[in-house]
Structure formats: C-alpha cells, structure tokens
Amino acid sequence: MSTVQDITSENAFTTQISSLPPTTTIIISFHTPWAAPCAQMSLILKTLASSYPPQSPPTVSFLSLDAEALPEISESYDVTAVPFLVIQRDGKVLEKVSGSDAAKVRAAVERHAGKGGNTGKVGLPPALEVTRREDADGNAEQTTSAEKKGEQGGGGGGLSKYAPGPNDPKTAPEMSSTEGQKEELETRLKDLVKAAPVMLFMKGTPSAPQCGFSRTIVGMLREQGVRYGFFNILADEEVRSGMKTFSDWPTFPQLYAGGEFVGGLDIVKEELENNPDFFADYVAAPKGKGGMAAPEEQKQSATASA
C-alpha cells in the first residue's frame, strides 16, 4: 500500500517533485502541529493512501508538509489556512481543498487519481453513486445512493420529499438567535488573535499582499525578524466584518501581539519609532528574515530572549 511521505525541507520537496513522472498525481497536504483539525486530515490521508497499491512508476504520491516550517512553499500555493490540500499533476494545480471534511477530500482525490481500494472498511465514508430511474411517465431522473437508502428505509419520494421524524438525529446545531451566532463568532475571533504570539490580519498573503498597507507591514515584520501568523481577511467575509467590531478598528491590516491589539500600520510604525525593540520578545529570525512561523517557535524564542 502507498504511504504519506513527510517533507521536512525545501530541497526534499523539490527533489521529490522532480523525481516523479509528469503523469503522477501528487497530493500535497499542508498542516501545522498546533491546529487540531490537521490531526484528522492526517488520518484521512493515511487511510486514502493505504487504498492505493504502490506502482512503478507511481500513479499517485502523497506528501505532507508543515506549512509554517516551510513558508516559501506554503506561500507559493497561497496557503491561507490549515489543513489545506493541493492536488497537482505535471506542475499544474488541479484542485485545492480547505478543511478536513473526509468526504470532500476523498472525492477530490478520487476525481483526479482514480479510486483506490475499499476505504469504507477503514474509516472513510463511501463515495456517493448516481443512478438513473424512470417515473410513471417515463421521465428519467438521477438518484444518489443516499436517496436510495432513504427510500429503502421507508421515506419514499427521495430527499425532495423527505421530512425528519421526531426520532431522527439532528444533523445541524440549533441556533436560538442571532445573539448566539454573534457569541460563536466572538469565540472564534478570540481564538484567532491568539493563534500565534504575533498575528497579522491582512488583505492577501505575505507573498501576495492585496493592498499597499498590508505589503508595507509585511516588509516591516520581515525587517524586524518577527515570525508571525497571518489571516487573509479577503477569504472570510465573516472574519473581515467581525474583526472591525472586535478590534474597534475599521481598517486593515490589524496586528495583534500576545493576544492584544497593537493597531494598524500607522500605530505599528509609531510604536517602532518610539521603541525600536518593540518586537524584541517576538524576534525569532535575523533582521530581514522574518516571516511565518509556528507559535511554538515564537514562544521558544521569546523565552530565550527574556
């Protein structure tokens, strides 16, 4: 069975990619050690990989990378959150999947690499199958395996006529009010601002900023040798809108340090002018070499410099 290969350096990544024939479908998984959903993605990929028998030359190859340990590779694929899956062949990206939804990941892999063995036996949900049927008037319509199963269970008419019974399991969390949604968003934002000792909420990514202010603050952090986490607010309208209220600050970029709001570009400039060592506790690289880094690395650096 095939396995997932851990890539620990840019040279190893380049060597592995160049050693594979152009016909090989390459599954690249980006993760971080501190993001809980990445552990689930790791299990999903190992299960998927095990369903593909090894061949020579390989038809499919599974690679796993720490997104923050290899920031240049992450930025080249526009990785803005983890877990993040990239499927490519012959140097061309075929599809990207964000998140750890097992059914979605399996569908994407099988769409480009073909089906492996029976992964359903080892923990992955089966792929949906589509069949055709005819109604009493001879009109053809498509039915998924999920609908078919519902009909066999007594819910005739398919999903379009299905209504949950009192004993059916709940399939989605109940929201009692808009207030509940606001509390959920605030909890998420509190976690985000503490995801790394220094967190930058910006337009775009460090490798491709989408506004001049974001580009400037990225350059400042790099020049200071600060390793930081970032969030592309253009990729999530809920976070973009919520952060304006959460920070009580109407524009981006927004910078947090130690879970506390520092300010926008002008405030960061002012802090550095008044105190050149403002980021001293968060420096984890030589001057001019700052960039993305895992929170653990920043914490270790802060402790060592204290």
N, C-alpha and C positions, 0 to 999 in steps of 0.2 A: 504494500500500500504506500501511497505518497505521504509525505510529511510536510510540515510547515518549517521553513528554514529561517532562523533568526539572523538578521543582518545587523552588524554592530558598527560598521564604518562605511564611509562613502566609497572607499576603494573596493570593499567587499560587494557593495551594491552594484557598482559599475562593472566589476568582473563577472558577477553572476548574470546580470542582464546581457552583457555582450557574449557570454558563453552559450546562451540559448539560441536555437534557430528561430528565424522570423515567424515560423508557424506556431510557436509555443504561445499559449495563452497564459499570461502572467497575472497572478492575483497578489496585489500588494496591500498589506494591512498595516495601517498606521495606528499606534496606540501610545499610551503613557502609563507608567506604573501606578499612578495615583488616581486614575479615573476608573471607578468601579465597573462601568459598562464594558470596558476593554477586556476584563476577565471573561465576560460572557462571549464576546466576539472571538477571543482566543479559543474557547471550547468549540464554538461553531465552526471555525476554520479547520481545527484539527479533525473534527468529525467529517467535514466535507472532504478534506484532503485524503483521509483514510479510505474514502469510497472510490478514489481513482487509482487504478493499478499503475505502478511505475512502468514507463516505456522508454525505449531508446530509439531515436531522440525523444525527449519528453514532450507530450502534447499539452501539459498544464504544469505550472510551477507556482507554489505558494510561498510568499515571502512575508516576513513580519519585521517591522521597523519601529523603534521608539521615536515618535515624531519630534520630541524635544531634544533628544540626544543627537539627532541628525537633522538640524533645522533647514539646511540648504536643500536637502531632498524634499522635505515637507513643503517648503515654500515653492519649489518647482512644480508641485502638484496642487498648489493652492489649498493645502490642508488648513482648515479654519477651526475644526473641532474633531475630537476623537470619541469613539472609534470611527475610522474612515477607511473605506475600501476603494482601491483603484484597480480596474481590470484593463490590461493593455495587451496589444499584440503588434509586433513589428514596429515598436516605437510609437504607436498611436494609442491614445486613451480611448477605450471603447465605452466605458461606463464608470460612474462613481456612485458609491452608496455611503450615506452618512447614517450612523446609528448601528444598533446591534439587533435589529429585527431579523430573526433566524430565517423566516420565510422569504423576506425580501432579499437577504444576502444569498440564500440558496438559489432563488430564481435568477438573480443576476449572474451568478457563476455558471449555472447550467445553460443560460441563454447564450453564453459565449464559449464555454468549454465543453458543452455537451453534458449528458447525465452520467454520473458515476454509478456506484452500486446502490443498494437499498439503504440510504442514510436514515430512513424512518426507523430502522431497527436500533439505531444507536443515538436516537435523541432528537433528530431534526424533523420538523413537520413535513408531511408528504406534499409534493407539488400538486397544484390544482390541475385537474384534467378537464378538458372541454369536450363534450359530445353533442351530437345533434339529435333532435327529436322532432316529430311532427304532431301538430294538434289535430283536433277532429276535422278541421277544414283543410288539412293537408299542408298547412303553413309550417315551414321549418323554423326552429329557434334553437339557440345554444343553451346548454345546461352544464353548469360546473359540477364537479364531484361533490362539492359542499351542498349544492341544492339537491342533488340526487339523494344524498344521505338524509337530508331533511325530509324529503318526500317519503322515503322508506320508513322514517320514524313517525309517520302519520301526519306530517304537515303538508299535505298535498297542495299543489299550486306553486311550488318553488319559493324562492326568497321574496319575490314580489308580493306574495300573499301571506307571508309568514307574520304572525303576531306572537310575541313572547307570552308564555303562560306564567301563572303565579309562582310555579316551582322552578322555572328556568333560571340558570345562573346569570348574574348581572355581568354584562360584557364591557361596561364603561363606568368610571367613577361618577357618582352623582354630585352635581354642583347645586347647592341650595340657592345661591345668589351670586350676583356679580361681585359681592364683597369677598366671597370665597375664592373667586378667581384672582382677585387683587392680592389676597394673602398668599396664594400659591406663587404668584409672580414675584412678590417681595421676598419670599423664601428663596426662590431661585436666584434672584439678584444678589442676595446676601451671600450665597454660596459662590457665585461667580466672582465677586470682588475679592474673595479670599482664596480663589483657586490657585493663585501663586502670590508670593510675597509682594511682587510688583505686577499689577495687571493694567494693561492698556486697552481701552475700549476705543476702537478706531474705525475709520472708513477704509475698507480693504484689508490687505495683509501687509506685513513688513516688507515682503518682496514686491508687492504691487499696491502701494497706497492709492486710494481713490480721491484724495484731496491733498492740497499743499500743506495744510496744518498737520495732518497725520504723517506726511512724509518728513516734515521737519522734526516732529517729536521722536520719530523712529531714529532719525540721524543723531539726535541729542542723546538718546539712551545708548545707542551704539558707541558714540564717542565717549560716554562716561563709563563704558564697560559693564553696563547693567544687563543682567539676564532677566527676562520678563515673560509673562504670559500675555496673550492678547485675545481679543474677541472682535470679530468682524461684525459690526452692528448692521451692516447692509444685508447680511444674510439672515437676520432675525428681526422683523419689524416689532415684535412684542418686546424684545430686549431694548431695541432702539428707543421706543417710546417710553418704556418703563424707567430706563436709566436717567432720563431727563428729570423725572419727578424724584426718583430715588436719590440722585446726587444733588437735586435742586440746582441743576446746571443745564442750560438749554442747548448747548452745542457740543460737538465732538472735534477732537479726541478728548477723552477723560482718563485721567491717570489715578490709580489707587496704589498706595504703598502700605503694607501691613494691615490691609483691610480698611484703611482710612482714605477718604477722598483727598487728593492733593489739589487737583484743579485741571484746567485746560492748559493749552500751550503757553499762554502768557503768564499764568501763575507758575508753571514749571520753570520758565525762563527766569522769572523774578526770584524764585527760590534758589536757583543755581547762582544767580548774580550775588545774592546776599550771603550764600553759604555754598562755596564750591564743593564741599564734602557732603552735600545734602543726601546723596545716594550712597554714602560710604558703607552703610550696613547691607547694601544690596549688590555691591560690586562682586561679580564672580568671574570676570574676564579682564584681560589687559585693556587699557584705554584704546578705544577704536574697535574693539572686538565684541561689543555687547550684542545681545540677540536673544532668541527664545531659549529657555532652559526649564528643566523640570523643577518644581517647587522644592524638592529635596535638596537639589544642588544649591539653590539660592539660600536655603536655611543653613546648610553647612558652611557656606561662605560667610554668612552673617555672623555665625557663631565664632568662626575662626578669626574674624576681624575685630570682634568685640574686646 
